[in-house]
């Protein structure tokens, strides 16, 4: 997250509502940390207990005084636009069409990587939903089997 903030500079969208420069010791670090804490749904008190040098009050004040829906949306736009400039995006198509398919697949019961829902478990509790994505340029043969092949089915969700 710090690297994307450094390269894309999305953190510079945040600041006091007055538009003046933030009076924080390290605006870059504090904005990235506040965004991380909010992004993983950690409470400010939990973050203060686990991250040295930060208080719950400070994170709350930054969120309330320096971040707003409009500023967060501008930062998201910066990240999305930076992603769209990557070469990888062109391999997936021009963005005019996309499809997704959720398929139930068997997994090991004690799998640390896959998660399952009570709605999709069988009596042994060993199923999870795998999502496959297909775009305007991809085909089932364009991806290694290890990563899952995108679905080309016209039926679905």
N, CA, C and O of each residue as an XYZ file, in Angstrom:
628
protein
N       0.826     -1.174      0.000
C       0.000      0.000      0.000
C       0.880      1.252      0.000
O       0.570      2.243     -0.660
N       1.966      1.188      0.741
C       2.887      2.330      0.762
C       3.495      2.568     -0.610
O       3.696      3.711     -1.020
N       3.787      1.489     -1.313
C       4.380      1.647     -2.651
C       3.411      2.300     -3.623
O       3.799      3.178     -4.393
N       2.154      1.877     -3.591
C       1.192      2.521     -4.497
C       0.994      3.980     -4.118
O       0.833      4.832     -4.992
N       1.004      4.273     -2.829
C       0.868      5.664     -2.387
C       2.063      6.493     -2.869
O       1.904      7.644     -3.274
N       3.249      5.904     -2.821
C       4.454      6.602     -3.261
C       4.443      6.828     -4.773
O       4.715      7.932     -5.245
N       4.126      5.773     -5.528
C       4.177      5.860     -6.991
C       3.018      6.666     -7.572
O       3.214      7.489     -8.467
N       1.822      6.429     -7.063
C       0.623      7.048     -7.628
C       0.317      8.388     -6.960
O      -0.324      9.252     -7.557
N       0.769      8.553     -5.742
C       0.529      9.756     -4.945
C      -0.951      9.998     -4.653
O      -1.399     11.144     -4.608
N      -1.710      8.918     -4.456
C      -3.127      9.057     -4.118
C      -3.310      9.712     -2.762
O      -4.341     10.339     -2.519
N      -2.353      9.584     -1.888
C      -2.458     10.145     -0.544
C      -2.517     11.670     -0.576
O      -3.030     12.293      0.353
N      -1.992     12.270     -1.643
C      -1.978     13.739     -1.717
C      -3.379     14.318     -1.908
O      -3.558     15.531     -1.797
N      -4.359     13.490     -2.189
C      -5.748     13.943     -2.301
C      -6.344     14.273     -0.941
O      -7.320     15.018     -0.850
N      -5.757     13.716      0.120
C      -6.280     13.919      1.463
C      -5.703     15.197      2.064
O      -4.632     15.656      1.667
N      -6.416     15.754      3.007
C      -5.959     16.956      3.694
C      -7.122     17.635      4.385
O      -8.269     17.207      4.252
N      -6.827     18.697      5.126
C      -7.893     19.410      5.839
C      -8.943     19.976      4.878
O      -8.634     20.303      3.732
N     -10.156     20.085      5.345
C     -11.254     20.603      4.514
C     -10.988     22.028      4.056
O     -11.515     22.454      3.028
N     -10.177     22.771      4.805
C      -9.872     24.160      4.439
C      -8.993     24.254      3.193
O      -8.897     25.310      2.567
N      -8.357     23.141      2.844
C      -7.470     23.146      1.683
C      -6.043     23.510      2.027
O      -5.173     23.469      1.156
N      -5.777     23.866      3.277
C      -4.413     24.203      3.682
C      -3.575     22.931      3.828
O      -4.109     21.821      3.833
N      -2.276     23.105      3.945
C      -1.389     21.959      4.119
C      -1.673     21.283      5.459
O      -1.947     21.955      6.453
N      -1.606     19.934      5.483
C      -1.837     19.245      6.750
C      -0.721     19.551      7.748
O       0.442     19.687      7.371
N      -1.083     19.656      8.996
C      -0.104     19.948     10.045
C       0.290     18.669     10.776
O       0.495     18.674     11.990
N       0.394     17.586     10.032
C       0.816     16.308     10.592
C       2.327     16.183     10.436
O       2.909     16.738      9.504
N       2.964     15.448     11.356
C       4.412     15.235     11.262
C       4.795     14.543      9.960
O       5.737     14.951      9.281
N       4.059     13.500      9.623
C       4.343     12.686      8.436
C       3.020     12.420      7.713
O       2.430     11.354      7.889
N       2.545     13.377      6.901
C       1.236     13.169      6.253
C       1.185     11.898      5.413
O       0.188     11.175      5.450
N       2.239     11.616      4.660
C       2.278     10.405      3.831
C       2.023      9.168      4.690
O       1.114      8.388      4.402
N       2.813      8.987      5.732
C       2.689      7.812      6.591
C       1.361      7.732      7.303
O       0.774      6.655      7.406
N       0.885      8.846      7.791
C      -0.380      8.843      8.530
C      -1.569      8.560      7.620
O      -2.481      7.830      8.008
N      -1.574      9.126      6.421
C      -2.680      8.876      5.492
C      -2.681      7.423      5.015
O      -3.741      6.808      4.898
N      -1.507      6.880      4.745
C      -1.431      5.473      4.323
C      -1.889      4.572      5.463
O      -2.660      3.637      5.246
N      -1.420      4.848      6.672
C      -1.808      4.039      7.824
C      -3.314      4.131      8.090
O      -3.959      3.115      8.351
N      -3.865      5.319      8.026
C      -5.299      5.503      8.254
C      -6.112      4.783      7.181
O      -7.136      4.169      7.480
N      -5.656      4.860      5.941
C      -6.345      4.163      4.846
C      -6.276      2.655      5.038
O      -7.263      1.954      4.817
N      -5.117      2.156      5.446
C      -4.955      0.722      5.700
C      -5.882      0.261      6.815
O      -6.580     -0.742      6.669
N      -5.894      0.978      7.914
C      -6.734      0.603      9.063
C      -8.210      0.592      8.657
O      -8.940     -0.341      8.993
N      -8.643      1.616      7.942
C     -10.031      1.649      7.492
C     -10.334      0.572      6.467
O     -11.430      0.013      6.454
N      -9.358      0.275      5.601
C      -9.560     -0.716      4.542
C      -9.709     -2.133      5.044
O     -10.366     -2.953      4.403
N      -9.106     -2.433      6.184
C      -9.225     -3.794      6.717
C     -10.257     -3.872      7.847
O     -10.345     -4.877      8.552
N     -11.029     -2.805      8.007
C     -12.092     -2.742      9.024
C     -11.574     -2.952     10.441
O     -12.249     -3.547     11.281
N     -10.372     -2.457     10.693
C      -9.830     -2.494     12.044
C     -10.286     -1.227     12.765
O     -10.290     -0.149     12.171
N     -10.664     -1.343     14.021
C     -11.052     -0.147     14.756
C      -9.802      0.649     15.096
O      -8.695      0.109     15.100
N      -9.980      1.932     15.381
C      -8.841      2.775     15.722
C      -8.195      2.302     17.020
O      -6.973      2.361     17.157
N      -8.995      1.836     17.968
C      -8.457      1.338     19.236
C      -7.602      0.091     19.008
O      -6.534     -0.048     19.606
N      -8.069     -0.818     18.143
C      -7.284     -2.016     17.829
C      -5.972     -1.632     17.163
O      -4.923     -2.189     17.485
N      -6.028     -0.686     16.240
C      -4.821     -0.245     15.554
C      -3.822      0.358     16.537
O      -2.624      0.084     16.455
N      -4.306      1.169     17.457
C      -3.427      1.798     18.439
C      -2.763      0.756     19.343
O      -1.619      0.930     19.762
N      -3.490     -0.331     19.643
C      -2.911     -1.396     20.467
C      -1.818     -2.158     19.729
O      -0.865     -2.632     20.348
N      -1.948     -2.277     18.415
C      -1.043     -3.137     17.648
C       0.019     -2.398     16.846
O       0.973     -3.021     16.381
N      -0.117     -1.099     16.674
C       0.831     -0.322     15.875
C       1.488      0.717     16.773
O       0.820      1.585     17.335
N       2.784      0.614     16.897
C       3.519      1.536     17.775
C       3.519      2.944     17.190
O       3.617      3.125     15.977
N       3.407      3.933     18.065
C       3.538      5.323     17.662
C       2.288      5.972     17.108
O       2.365      7.053     16.525
N       1.144      5.341     17.275
C      -0.102      5.923     16.787
C      -1.177      5.761     17.856
O      -1.210      4.756     18.567
N      -2.042      6.740     17.962
C      -3.131      6.659     18.941
C      -4.472      6.569     18.221
O      -4.602      6.978     17.067
N      -5.443      6.039     18.908
C      -6.792      5.943     18.352
C      -7.339      7.333     18.060
O      -8.012      7.541     17.050
N      -7.052      8.278     18.938
C      -7.515      9.653     18.750
C      -6.940     10.246     17.461
O      -7.653     10.899     16.698
N      -5.648     10.013     17.225
C      -5.015     10.557     16.016
C      -5.643      9.984     14.747
O      -5.940     10.729     13.813
N      -5.844      8.676     14.709
C      -6.458      8.053     13.531
C      -7.883      8.545     13.317
O      -8.304      8.781     12.185
N      -8.620      8.697     14.411
C      -9.989      9.197     14.321
C     -10.009     10.636     13.805
O     -10.830     10.985     12.957
N      -9.113     11.456     14.313
C      -9.060     12.857     13.884
C      -8.693     12.969     12.413
O      -9.268     13.787     11.695
N      -7.742     12.158     11.954
C      -7.361     12.186     10.536
C      -8.549     11.777      9.675
O      -8.828     12.403      8.652
N      -9.242     10.731     10.092
C     -10.400     10.263      9.321
C     -11.491     11.335      9.268
O     -12.055     11.595      8.205
N     -11.782     11.941     10.385
C     -12.873     12.916     10.453
C     -12.531     14.258      9.823
O     -13.411     14.915      9.266
N     -11.281     14.678      9.899
C     -10.912     16.019      9.450
C     -10.207     16.072      8.099
O     -10.214     17.111      7.439
N      -9.593     14.953      7.677
C      -8.773     14.987      6.473
C      -9.305     14.100      5.344
O      -8.902     14.268      4.193
N     -10.193     13.173      5.650
C     -10.731     12.269      4.637
C     -12.231     12.517      4.509
O     -12.923     12.722      5.506
N     -12.712     12.497      3.312
C     -14.144     12.607      3.049
C     -14.468     11.734      1.853
O     -13.565     11.262      1.162
N     -15.724     11.522      1.608
C     -16.133     10.658      0.497
C     -15.569     11.175     -0.821
O     -15.072     10.391     -1.629
N     -15.641     12.479     -1.047
C     -15.135     13.040     -2.302
C     -13.628     12.850     -2.434
O     -13.142     12.544     -3.523
N     -12.884     13.024     -1.354
C     -11.431     12.859     -1.396
C     -11.051     11.391     -1.588
O     -10.110     11.075     -2.315
N     -11.784     10.511     -0.938
C     -11.525      9.074     -1.105
C     -11.820      8.660     -2.541
O     -11.057      7.889     -3.124
N     -12.906      9.152     -3.120
C     -13.225      8.834     -4.512
C     -12.164      9.361     -5.473
O     -11.857      8.703     -6.468
N     -11.600     10.532     -5.195
C     -10.515     11.055     -6.033
C      -9.280     10.167     -5.936
O      -8.618      9.911     -6.942
N      -8.967      9.696     -4.729
C      -7.827      8.794     -4.550
C      -8.061      7.469     -5.272
O      -7.146      6.930     -5.894
N      -9.274      6.948     -5.191
C      -9.615      5.714     -5.905
C      -9.450      5.916     -7.409
O      -8.926      5.046     -8.105
N      -9.897      7.059     -7.903
C      -9.754      7.366     -9.330
C      -8.285      7.383     -9.736
O      -7.930      6.880    -10.802
N      -7.430      7.957     -8.895
C      -5.989      7.964     -9.180
C      -5.443      6.548     -9.300
O      -4.678      6.253    -10.218
N      -5.829      5.669     -8.379
C      -5.334      4.289     -8.383
C      -5.854      3.536     -9.605
O      -5.096      2.822    -10.262
N      -7.134      3.689     -9.913
C      -7.717      2.996    -11.067
C      -7.073      3.482    -12.362
O      -6.749      2.675    -13.232
N      -6.886      4.784    -12.496
C      -6.251      5.317    -13.709
C      -4.821      4.835    -13.844
O      -4.373      4.554    -14.956
N      -4.086      4.733    -12.736
C      -2.717      4.210    -12.782
C      -2.732      2.744    -13.200
O      -1.890      2.315    -13.988
N      -3.683      1.975    -12.678
C      -3.796      0.570    -13.055
C      -4.107      0.427    -14.537
O      -3.568     -0.457    -15.202
N      -4.968      1.284    -15.055
C      -5.363      1.193    -16.464
C      -4.201      1.489    -17.414
O      -4.262      1.121    -18.587
N      -3.143      2.148    -16.930
C      -1.980      2.420    -17.761
C      -1.014      1.241    -17.838
O      -0.072      1.273    -18.630
N      -1.227      0.206    -17.034
C      -0.336     -0.953    -17.025
C      -0.547     -1.812    -18.269
O      -1.640     -1.858    -18.833
N       0.525     -2.492    -18.683
C       0.442     -3.375    -19.853
C      -0.488     -4.558    -19.616
O      -1.141     -5.030    -20.547
N      -0.552     -5.039    -18.382
C      -1.385     -6.194    -18.058
C      -2.845     -5.962    -18.420
O      -3.541     -6.892    -18.829
N      -3.303     -4.751    -18.276
C      -4.706     -4.433    -18.545
C      -5.063     -4.714    -20.000
O      -6.159     -5.195    -20.290
N      -4.156     -4.419    -20.903
C      -4.422     -4.627    -22.330
C      -4.619     -6.103    -22.667
O      -5.318     -6.425    -23.628
N      -4.014     -7.006    -21.891
C      -4.186     -8.438    -22.120
C      -5.603     -8.891    -21.787
O      -6.062     -9.914    -22.295
N      -6.296     -8.141    -20.942
C      -7.640     -8.514    -20.533
C      -8.717     -7.891    -21.409
O      -9.896     -8.202    -21.238
N      -8.348     -7.028    -22.334
C      -9.338     -6.450    -23.227
C      -9.429     -4.955    -23.089
O      -8.645     -4.326    -22.378
N     -10.403     -4.392    -23.783
C     -10.546     -2.941    -23.798
C     -11.527     -2.431    -22.741
O     -11.756     -1.226    -22.636
N     -12.096     -3.333    -21.970
C     -12.982     -2.918    -20.893
C     -14.426     -2.726    -21.303
O     -15.228     -2.242    -20.504
N     -14.782     -3.093    -22.529
C     -16.155     -2.902    -22.974
C     -17.082     -4.032    -22.547
O     -18.301     -3.861    -22.536
N     -16.517     -5.186    -22.196
C     -17.369     -6.285    -21.753
C     -16.644     -7.141    -20.731
O     -15.415     -7.219    -20.724
N     -17.414     -7.775    -19.875
C     -16.862     -8.642    -18.846
C     -17.946     -9.623    -18.402
O     -19.137     -9.327    -18.498
N     -17.531    -10.781    -17.923
C     -18.468    -11.760    -17.392
C     -17.833    -12.417    -16.177
O     -16.609    -12.524    -16.101
N     -18.638    -12.851    -15.239
C     -18.145    -13.549    -14.057
C     -19.031    -14.748    -13.799
O     -20.226    -14.731    -14.095
N     -18.434    -15.789    -13.246
C     -19.156    -17.021    -12.991
C     -18.696    -17.578    -11.659
O     -17.495    -17.738    -11.441
N     -19.604    -17.870    -10.785
C     -19.258    -18.488     -9.504
C     -19.539    -19.972     -9.588
O     -20.672    -20.377     -9.847
N     -18.524    -20.787     -9.374
C     -18.643    -22.229     -9.479
C     -18.268    -22.870     -8.158
O     -17.250    -22.520     -7.561
N     -19.083    -23.810     -7.698
C     -18.782    -24.497     -6.459
C     -17.756    -25.589     -6.726
O     -17.930    -26.423     -7.615
N     -16.674    -25.568     -5.933
C     -15.608    -26.550     -6.121
C     -15.262    -27.162     -4.774
O     -15.349    -26.499     -3.740
N     -14.872    -28.422     -4.791
C     -14.482    -29.102     -3.560
C     -13.128    -28.631     -3.069
O     -12.231    -28.374     -3.872
N     -12.972    -28.515     -1.761
C     -11.693    -28.141     -1.157
C     -11.460    -29.023      0.062
O     -12.372    -29.700      0.537
N     -10.238    -29.006      0.559
C      -9.938    -29.713      1.792
C     -10.621    -28.998      2.961
O     -10.787    -27.778      2.929
N     -11.005    -29.727      3.959
C     -11.725    -29.144      5.087
C     -10.868    -28.126      5.826
O     -11.370    -27.061      6.184
N      -9.598    -28.414      6.065
C      -8.719    -27.515      6.803
C      -7.841    -26.691      5.867
O      -6.658    -26.500      6.148
N      -8.385    -26.209      4.782
C      -7.636    -25.409      3.824
C      -7.502    -23.991      4.354
O      -8.505    -23.335      4.635
N      -6.256    -23.509      4.494
C      -6.034    -22.172      5.029
C      -6.240    -21.085      3.987
O      -6.405    -19.918      4.341
N      -6.232    -21.445      2.719
C      -6.348    -20.454      1.656
C      -7.804    -20.238      1.249
O      -8.224    -19.097      1.057
N      -8.569    -21.300      1.116
C      -9.948    -21.194      0.651
C     -10.896    -20.992      1.835
O     -10.684    -21.520      2.926
N     -11.917    -20.232      1.589
C     -12.959    -20.046      2.594
C     -14.262    -20.575      2.031
O     -14.458    -20.609      0.816
N     -15.144    -20.984      2.914
C     -16.438    -21.455      2.445
C     -17.533    -20.764      3.239
O     -17.294    -20.181      4.297
N     -18.712    -20.845      2.708
C     -19.867    -20.246      3.346
C     -20.798    -21.356      3.780
O     -20.809    -22.430      3.178
N     -21.574    -21.112      4.809
C     -22.525    -22.117      5.262
C     -23.541    -22.421      4.168
O     -24.123    -23.506      4.141
N     -23.756    -21.458      3.259
C     -24.709    -21.661      2.161
C     -24.170    -22.627      1.115
O     -24.955    -23.233      0.385
N     -22.830    -22.790      1.022
C     -22.275    -23.624     -0.036
C     -21.630    -24.899      0.480
O     -21.089    -25.668     -0.314
N     -21.668    -25.147      1.783
C     -21.035    -26.339      2.329
C     -21.921    -27.560      2.130
O     -23.147    -27.484      2.203
N     -21.266    -28.685      1.877
C     -22.010    -29.937      1.875
C     -21.931    -30.509      3.292
O     -21.474    -29.818      4.202
N     -22.361    -31.744      3.495
C     -22.387    -32.303      4.847
C     -20.987    -32.408      5.445
O     -20.839    -32.384      6.667
N     -19.955    -32.524      4.603
C     -18.577    -32.593      5.103
C     -17.967    -31.204      5.252
O     -16.865    -31.068      5.784
N     -18.676    -30.162      4.785
C     -18.170    -28.798      4.895
C     -16.964    -28.545      4.014
O     -16.028    -27.856      4.421
N     -16.979    -29.100      2.801
C     -15.763    -29.036      1.997
C     -15.956    -28.402      0.623
O     -15.342    -28.852     -0.345
N     -16.782    -27.385      0.512
C     -16.954    -26.701     -0.760
C     -16.738    -25.200     -0.590
O     -17.015    -24.632      0.467
N     -16.249    -24.584     -1.627
C     -16.100    -23.138     -1.655
C     -16.497    -22.665     -3.046
O     -16.548    -23.468     -3.978
N     -16.773    -21.400     -3.197
C     -17.141    -20.852     -4.491
C     -15.927    -20.217     -5.131
O     -15.270    -19.367     -4.530
N     -15.632    -20.626     -6.345
C     -14.516    -20.073     -7.100
C     -15.092    -19.194     -8.196
O     -16.024    -19.592     -8.895
N     -14.542    -18.013     -8.343
C     -15.032    -17.101     -9.362
C     -14.104    -17.090    -10.549
O     -12.884    -17.020    -10.399
N     -14.681    -17.160    -11.725
C     -13.926    -17.082    -12.963
C     -14.367    -15.820    -13.693
O     -15.547    -15.470    -13.698
N     -13.417    -15.155    -14.298
C     -13.716    -13.906    -14.988
C     -13.290    -14.016    -16.435
O     -12.221    -14.547    -16.735
N     -14.109    -13.522    -17.318
C     -13.796    -13.502    -18.738
C     -13.994    -12.074    -19.235
O     -14.972    -11.415    -18.882
N     -13.062    -11.603    -20.052
C     -13.181    -10.259    -20.594
C     -13.236    -10.330    -22.104
O     -13.203    -11.415    -22.684
N     -13.321     -9.176    -22.741
C     -13.497     -9.130    -24.180
C     -12.317     -9.725    -24.952
O     -12.494    -10.123    -26.103
N     -11.133     -9.799    -24.367
C      -9.973    -10.343    -25.071
C      -9.554    -11.718    -24.595
O      -8.777    -12.380    -25.283
N     -10.028    -12.174    -23.459
C      -9.540    -13.441    -22.930
C     -10.320    -14.610    -23.509
O     -11.462    -14.470    -23.948
N      -9.681    -15.744    -23.495
C     -10.329    -16.976    -23.916
C      -9.946    -18.050    -22.913
O      -8.997    -17.856    -22.153
N     -10.645    -19.169    -22.882
C     -10.320    -20.204    -21.902
C      -8.892    -20.713    -22.036
O      -8.324    -21.192    -21.055
N      -8.300    -20.626    -23.212
C      -6.955    -21.147    -23.404
C      -5.862    -20.118    -23.142
O      -4.681    -20.445    -23.257
N      -6.218    -18.895    -22.796
C      -5.208    -17.859    -22.640
C      -4.612    -17.792    -21.241
O      -3.746    -16.957    -20.983
N      -5.066    -18.670    -20.318
C      -4.552    -18.656    -18.963
C      -4.127    -20.048    -18.558
O      -4.783    -21.018    -18.938
N      -3.048    -20.181    -17.797
C      -2.639    -21.507    -17.318
C      -3.712    -22.118    -16.431
O      -4.434    -21.403    -15.735
N      -3.813    -23.423    -16.458
C      -4.833    -24.118    -15.667
C      -4.660    -23.854    -14.178
O      -5.641    -23.863    -13.435
N      -3.430    -23.620    -13.731
C      -3.185    -23.394    -12.307
C      -3.897    -22.146    -11.796
O      -4.236    -22.065    -10.615
N      -4.125    -21.175    -12.676
C      -4.785    -19.944    -12.268
C      -6.282    -19.998    -12.503
O      -6.990    -19.056    -12.147
N      -6.769    -21.046    -13.077
C      -8.184    -21.146    -13.386
C      -8.445    -20.544    -14.732
O      -7.949    -19.459    -15.036
N      -9.198    -21.210    -15.529
C      -9.491    -20.680    -16.857
C     -10.767    -19.877    -16.791
O     -11.711    -20.272    -16.107
N     -10.817    -18.733    -17.501
C     -12.049    -17.943    -17.469
C     -13.188    -18.669    -18.148
O     -12.982    -19.421    -19.100
N     -14.365    -18.445    -17.663
C     -15.552    -19.073    -18.221
C     -15.984    -18.337    -19.490
O     -15.937    -17.108    -19.553
N     -16.403    -19.096    -20.492
C     -16.952    -18.483    -21.702
C     -18.430    -18.806    -21.839
O     -19.031    -18.554    -22.882
N     -19.007    -19.356    -20.800
C     -20.409    -19.721    -20.835
C     -21.280    -18.483    -20.926
O     -21.019    -17.478    -20.263
N     -22.324    -18.560    -21.756
C     -23.235    -17.417    -21.857
C     -24.326    -17.498    -20.804
O     -25.058    -16.532    -20.590
N     -24.439    -18.648    -20.144
C     -25.422    -18.750    -19.067
C     -24.773    -18.285    -17.794
O     -23.546    -18.230    -17.719
N     -25.519    -17.963    -16.834
C     -24.850    -17.607    -15.584
C     -25.680    -16.716    -14.710
O     -26.904    -16.813    -14.621
N     -24.949    -15.850    -14.075
C     -25.447    -15.095    -12.957
C     -26.665    -14.319    -13.274
O     -27.199    -13.626    -12.407
